[in-house]
Amino acid sequence: MRHLGVLARIQLSDEEIERLTGQLDVIVDNIAKVSEVATPDVPATSHPIPLQNVYRPDVVGETLTLAQALQNAPDAYDGRFRVTAILGEEQ
């Protein structure tokens, strides 16, 4: 559980790790129960009612010019928005 906390970049106390480990065990047990009854003749479902995506034609419409897109940018460089780094060096 501590390793999961490190991967999620959250600091967990020993009490939280103990509590979350128990909760994770319950989740894994429930997944195992579902796996026992999931057979090839039972179709997998993610929703009780069949859904269908409705797509529109992908047609290019009116777009902004580069100058229009960058006109209100607080900082721009070389035709791009300039933003502060959000990822650490390890990325």
OpenMM code with the backbone's topology and positions (N, CA, C; nanometers):
from openmm import Vec3, app, unit

residues = "MET ARG HIS LEU GLY VAL LEU ALA ARG ILE GLN LEU SER ASP GLU GLU ILE GLU ARG LEU THR GLY GLN LEU ASP VAL ILE VAL ASP ASN ILE ALA LYS VAL SER GLU VAL ALA THR PRO ASP VAL PRO ALA THR SER HIS PRO ILE PRO LEU GLN ASN VAL TYR ARG PRO ASP VAL VAL GLY GLU THR LEU THR LEU ALA GLN ALA LEU GLN ASN ALA PRO ASP ALA TYR ASP GLY ARG PHE ARG VAL THR ALA ILE LEU GLY GLU GLU GLN".split()
positions = [
    Vec3(0.0828, -0.1183, 0.0000),
    Vec3(0.0000, 0.0000, 0.0000),
    Vec3(0.0879, 0.1255, 0.0000),
    Vec3(0.1989, 0.1208, 0.0723),
    Vec3(0.2878, 0.2366, 0.0744),
    Vec3(0.3387, 0.2670, -0.0668),
    Vec3(0.3677, 0.1609, -0.1444),
    Vec3(0.4161, 0.1789, -0.2821),
    Vec3(0.3093, 0.2476, -0.3674),
    Vec3(0.1813, 0.2099, -0.3484),
    Vec3(0.0738, 0.2762, -0.4217),
    Vec3(0.0665, 0.4236, -0.3861),
    Vec3(0.0878, 0.4543, -0.2579),
    Vec3(0.0890, 0.5940, -0.2158),
    Vec3(0.2005, 0.6717, -0.2835),
    Vec3(0.3177, 0.6090, -0.2951),
    Vec3(0.4309, 0.6750, -0.3620),
    Vec3(0.3979, 0.6978, -0.5090),
    Vec3(0.3394, 0.5962, -0.5735),
    Vec3(0.3026, 0.6107, -0.7151),
    Vec3(0.1992, 0.7214, -0.7350),
    Vec3(0.1058, 0.7335, -0.6405),
    Vec3(0.0028, 0.8370, -0.6486),
    Vec3(0.0529, 0.9716, -0.5973),
    Vec3(0.1753, 0.9729, -0.5478),
    Vec3(0.2371, 1.0944, -0.4943),
    Vec3(0.1572, 1.1530, -0.3778),
    Vec3(0.1124, 1.0613, -0.2898),
    Vec3(0.0464, 1.1048, -0.1683),
    Vec3(0.1173, 1.0417, -0.0493),
    Vec3(0.1280, 1.1172, 0.0556),
    Vec3(0.1961, 1.0695, 0.1743),
    Vec3(0.0920, 1.0071, 0.2673),
    Vec3(0.1147, 0.8819, 0.3069),
    Vec3(0.0207, 0.8100, 0.3914),
    Vec3(0.0839, 0.7801, 0.5264),
    Vec3(0.0050, 0.8000, 0.6318),
    Vec3(0.0529, 0.7644, 0.7657),
    Vec3(0.0376, 0.6131, 0.7831),
    Vec3(0.0988, 0.5592, 0.8871),
    Vec3(0.0881, 0.4157, 0.9145),
    Vec3(-0.0568, 0.3755, 0.9393),
    Vec3(-0.1347, 0.4611, 1.0066),
    Vec3(-0.2756, 0.4318, 1.0323),
    Vec3(-0.3547, 0.4280, 0.9018),
    Vec3(-0.3268, 0.5212, 0.8115),
    Vec3(-0.3961, 0.5238, 0.6827),
    Vec3(-0.3609, 0.4003, 0.6007),
    Vec3(-0.2360, 0.3610, 0.6042),
    Vec3(-0.1940, 0.2424, 0.5287),
    Vec3(-0.2663, 0.1192, 0.5808),
    Vec3(-0.2777, 0.1067, 0.7116),
    Vec3(-0.3458, -0.0090, 0.7705),
    Vec3(-0.4938, -0.0107, 0.7313),
    Vec3(-0.5595, 0.1046, 0.7394),
    Vec3(-0.7018, 0.1143, 0.7048),
    Vec3(-0.7235, 0.0882, 0.5562),
    Vec3(-0.6424, 0.1493, 0.4715),
    Vec3(-0.6587, 0.1342, 0.3273),
    Vec3(-0.6254, -0.0076, 0.2806),
    Vec3(-0.5311, -0.0733, 0.3480),
    Vec3(-0.4978, -0.2107, 0.3126),
    Vec3(-0.6192, -0.3001, 0.3331),
    Vec3(-0.6905, -0.2803, 0.4429),
    Vec3(-0.8131, -0.3568, 0.4669),
    Vec3(-0.9184, -0.3294, 0.3617),
    Vec3(-0.9335, -0.2046, 0.3238),
    Vec3(-1.0319, -0.1690, 0.2212),
    Vec3(-0.9933, -0.2278, 0.0862),
    Vec3(-0.8646, -0.2266, 0.0549),
    Vec3(-0.8189, -0.2833, -0.0712),
    Vec3(-0.8425, -0.4341, -0.0742),
    Vec3(-0.8230, -0.5004, 0.0397),
    Vec3(-0.8506, -0.6438, 0.0479),
    Vec3(-0.9970, -0.6734, 0.0170),
    Vec3(-1.0885, -0.5912, 0.0688),
    Vec3(-1.2310, -0.6095, 0.0428),
    Vec3(-1.2607, -0.5919, -0.1061),
    Vec3(-1.1996, -0.4923, -0.1673),
    Vec3(-1.2207, -0.4683, -0.3102),
    Vec3(-1.1709, -0.5864, -0.3920),
    Vec3(-1.0526, -0.6358, -0.3606),
    Vec3(-0.9965, -0.7492, -0.4345),
    Vec3(-1.0839, -0.8722, -0.4162),
    Vec3(-1.1346, -0.8958, -0.2947),
    Vec3(-1.2245, -1.0092, -0.2706),
    Vec3(-1.3519, -0.9981, -0.3535),
    Vec3(-1.4086, -0.8786, -0.3625),
    Vec3(-1.5303, -0.8590, -0.4417),
    Vec3(-1.5044, -0.8814, -0.5905),
    Vec3(-1.3899, -0.8389, -0.6383),
    Vec3(-1.3545, -0.8628, -0.7787),
    Vec3(-1.3417, -1.0113, -0.8040),
    Vec3(-1.2842, -1.0839, -0.7088),
    Vec3(-1.2707, -1.2289, -0.7236),
    Vec3(-1.4079, -1.2954, -0.7300),
    Vec3(-1.5039, -1.2482, -0.6484),
    Vec3(-1.6395, -1.3044, -0.6516),
    Vec3(-1.7051, -1.2816, -0.7868),
    Vec3(-1.6900, -1.1633, -0.8421),
    Vec3(-1.7477, -1.1329, -0.9735),
    Vec3(-1.6815, -1.2196, -1.0801),
    Vec3(-1.5514, -1.2397, -1.0698),
    Vec3(-1.4792, -1.3220, -1.1677),
    Vec3(-1.5281, -1.4662, -1.1650),
    Vec3(-1.5717, -1.5145, -1.0478),
    Vec3(-1.6209, -1.6513, -1.0377),
    Vec3(-1.7487, -1.6725, -1.1182),
    Vec3(-1.8359, -1.5737, -1.1208),
    Vec3(-1.9639, -1.5889, -1.1910),
    Vec3(-1.9593, -1.5378, -1.3346),
    Vec3(-1.8558, -1.4656, -1.3694),
    Vec3(-1.8435, -1.4157, -1.5070),
    Vec3(-1.7986, -1.5305, -1.5965),
    Vec3(-1.8899, -1.5784, -1.6772),
    Vec3(-1.8596, -1.6895, -1.7672),
    Vec3(-1.8671, -1.6410, -1.9111),
    Vec3(-1.8106, -1.7161, -2.0039),
    Vec3(-1.8112, -1.6716, -2.1442),
    Vec3(-1.9511, -1.6511, -2.2020),
    Vec3(-2.0531, -1.7213, -2.1488),
    Vec3(-2.1875, -1.7048, -2.2037),
    Vec3(-2.2617, -1.5828, -2.1475),
    Vec3(-2.1995, -1.5127, -2.0512),
    Vec3(-2.2580, -1.3898, -1.9966),
    Vec3(-2.1830, -1.2718, -2.0571),
    Vec3(-2.2517, -1.1913, -2.1396),
    Vec3(-2.1810, -1.0788, -2.2026),
    Vec3(-2.1409, -0.9734, -2.0998),
    Vec3(-2.0248, -0.9175, -2.1186),
    Vec3(-1.9770, -0.8104, -2.0309),
    Vec3(-2.0602, -0.6852, -2.0563),
    Vec3(-2.0948, -0.6160, -1.9496),
    Vec3(-2.1728, -0.4930, -1.9635),
    Vec3(-2.1100, -0.3834, -1.8791),
    Vec3(-2.1193, -0.2632, -1.9287),
    Vec3(-2.0742, -0.1487, -1.8504),
    Vec3(-2.1926, -0.0606, -1.8151),
    Vec3(-2.3088, -0.0933, -1.8745),
    Vec3(-2.4285, -0.0135, -1.8523),
    Vec3(-2.5496, -0.1044, -1.8698),
    Vec3(-2.6522, -0.0902, -1.7871),
    Vec3(-2.7671, -0.1807, -1.7985),
    Vec3(-2.8475, -0.1631, -1.9265),
    Vec3(-2.8369, -0.0479, -1.9891),
    Vec3(-2.9096, -0.0212, -2.1130),
    Vec3(-2.8074, -0.0051, -2.2246),
    Vec3(-2.8255, -0.0758, -2.3368),
    Vec3(-2.7292, -0.0599, -2.4471),
    Vec3(-2.7209, 0.0860, -2.4923),
    Vec3(-2.5997, 0.1331, -2.5057),
    Vec3(-2.5774, 0.2713, -2.5484),
    Vec3(-2.5184, 0.2740, -2.6884),
    Vec3(-2.5412, 0.3821, -2.7576),
    Vec3(-2.4852, 0.3978, -2.8914),
    Vec3(-2.4342, 0.5406, -2.9036),
    Vec3(-2.3107, 0.5547, -2.9496),
    Vec3(-2.2555, 0.6879, -2.9715),
    Vec3(-2.3168, 0.7489, -3.0965),
    Vec3(-2.3400, 0.8775, -3.0890),
    Vec3(-2.3930, 0.9504, -3.2037),
    Vec3(-2.2842, 1.0475, -3.2472),
    Vec3(-2.2373, 1.0315, -3.3671),
    Vec3(-2.1291, 1.1148, -3.4177),
    Vec3(-2.1815, 1.2088, -3.5250),
    Vec3(-2.1221, 1.3239, -3.5302),
    Vec3(-2.1523, 1.4165, -3.6389),
    Vec3(-2.0384, 1.4083, -3.7388),
    Vec3(-2.0601, 1.4501, -3.8600),
    Vec3(-1.9498, 1.4493, -3.9571),
    Vec3(-1.8354, 1.5385, -3.9090),
    Vec3(-1.7136, 1.4946, -3.9294),
    Vec3(-1.5959, 1.5698, -3.8889),
    Vec3(-1.5583, 1.6642, -4.0029),
    Vec3(-1.6127, 1.7846, -3.9963),
    Vec3(-1.5935, 1.8827, -4.1025),
    Vec3(-1.5182, 2.0020, -4.0443),
    Vec3(-1.4145, 2.0452, -4.1126),
    Vec3(-1.3373, 2.1603, -4.0677),
    Vec3(-1.4223, 2.2849, -4.0836),
    Vec3(-1.4328, 2.3609, -3.9751),
    Vec3(-1.5089, 2.4846, -3.9778),
    Vec3(-1.4156, 2.6040, -3.9727),
    Vec3(-1.4704, 2.7175, -3.9353),
    Vec3(-1.3909, 2.8389, -3.9252),
    Vec3(-1.2990, 2.8258, -3.8037),
    Vec3(-1.1726, 2.8547, -3.8213),
    Vec3(-1.0756, 2.8436, -3.7131),
    Vec3(-1.0062, 2.9774, -3.6903),
    Vec3(-0.9425, 2.9883, -3.5736),
    Vec3(-0.8676, 3.1092, -3.5418),
    Vec3(-0.7322, 3.1081, -3.6117),
    Vec3(-0.6849, 3.2250, -3.6437),
    Vec3(-0.5474, 3.2349, -3.6923),
    Vec3(-0.4551, 3.2240, -3.5713),
    Vec3(-0.3273, 3.2019, -3.5950),
    Vec3(-0.2310, 3.1939, -3.4867),
    Vec3(-0.2305, 3.3235, -3.4059),
    Vec3(-0.2345, 3.4351, -3.4731),
    Vec3(-0.2337, 3.5646, -3.4041),
    Vec3(-0.3584, 3.5807, -3.3170),
    Vec3(-0.4752, 3.5391, -3.3672),
    Vec3(-0.5981, 3.5490, -3.2889),
    Vec3(-0.5919, 3.4585, -3.1657),
    Vec3(-0.5390, 3.3390, -3.1816),
    Vec3(-0.5316, 3.2453, -3.0703),
    Vec3(-0.4390, 3.2963, -2.9606),
    Vec3(-0.3306, 3.3615, -2.9985),
    Vec3(-0.2312, 3.4061, -2.9014),
    Vec3(-0.2503, 3.5503, -2.8535),
    Vec3(-0.3485, 3.6210, -2.9068),
    Vec3(-0.3600, 3.7643, -2.8771),
    Vec3(-0.3830, 3.7944, -2.7290),
    Vec3(-0.4495, 3.7089, -2.6554),
    Vec3(-0.4739, 3.7342, -2.5125),
    Vec3(-0.3893, 3.6461, -2.4221),
    Vec3(-0.2933, 3.5766, -2.4783),
    Vec3(-0.2074, 3.4897, -2.3972),
    Vec3(-0.1196, 3.5751, -2.3063),
    Vec3(-0.1085, 3.5371, -2.1784),
    Vec3(-0.0225, 3.6144, -2.0890),
    Vec3(0.1243, 3.6068, -2.1291),
    Vec3(0.1638, 3.4951, -2.1917),
    Vec3(0.3020, 3.4794, -2.2363),
    Vec3(0.3038, 3.3842, -2.3551),
    Vec3(0.3690, 3.4251, -2.4611),
    Vec3(0.3797, 3.3412, -2.5809),
    Vec3(0.5213, 3.3506, -2.6339),
    Vec3(0.5639, 3.2431, -2.7002),
    Vec3(0.6974, 3.2406, -2.7586),
    Vec3(0.6950, 3.1490, -2.8796),
    Vec3(0.7481, 3.1937, -2.9889),
    Vec3(0.7640, 3.1130, -3.1093),
    Vec3(0.6314, 3.0505, -3.1536),
    Vec3(0.5229, 3.1280, -3.1451),
    Vec3(0.3939, 3.0807, -3.1924),
    Vec3(0.3252, 2.9825, -3.0993),
    Vec3(0.3678, 2.9768, -2.9719),
    Vec3(0.3078, 2.8836, -2.8753),
    Vec3(0.2801, 2.9568, -2.7452),
    Vec3(0.1840, 2.8996, -2.6672),
    Vec3(0.1622, 2.9492, -2.5317),
    Vec3(0.2805, 2.9081, -2.4469),
    Vec3(0.3303, 2.9984, -2.3642),
    Vec3(0.4381, 2.9644, -2.2723),
    Vec3(0.3759, 2.9515, -2.1337),
    Vec3(0.3970, 2.8343, -2.0719),
    Vec3(0.3429, 2.8078, -1.9385),
    Vec3(0.4543, 2.7578, -1.8488),
    Vec3(0.4301, 2.7623, -1.7187),
    Vec3(0.5305, 2.7127, -1.6250),
    Vec3(0.5307, 2.5602, -1.6281),
    Vec3(0.6431, 2.5020, -1.5951),
    Vec3(0.6559, 2.3556, -1.5926),
    Vec3(0.5686, 2.2987, -1.4824),
    Vec3(0.5014, 2.1872, -1.5117),
    Vec3(0.4166, 2.1239, -1.4104),
    Vec3(0.4672, 1.9858, -1.3723),
    Vec3(0.5589, 1.9305, -1.4467),
    Vec3(0.6133, 1.7995, -1.4172),
    Vec3(0.7527, 1.8142, -1.3593),
    Vec3(0.7857, 1.7276, -1.2669),
    Vec3(0.9193, 1.7302, -1.2075),
    Vec3(1.0220, 1.6768, -1.3050),
    Vec3(1.1462, 1.6841, -1.2666),
    Vec3(1.2552, 1.6395, -1.3532),
    Vec3(1.2524, 1.4908, -1.3801),
    Vec3(1.1907, 1.4121, -1.2857),
    Vec3(1.1880, 1.2676, -1.3050),
    Vec3(1.0994, 1.2259, -1.4202),
    Vec3(1.0157, 1.3164, -1.4696),
    Vec3(0.9274, 1.2838, -1.5802),
    Vec3(1.0048, 1.3006, -1.7059),
] * unit.nanometer
topology = app.Topology()
chain = topology.addChain("A")
for resn in residues:
    res = topology.addResidue(resn, chain)
    for name in ("N", "CA", "C"):
        topology.addAtom(name, app.Element.getBySymbol(name[0]), res)
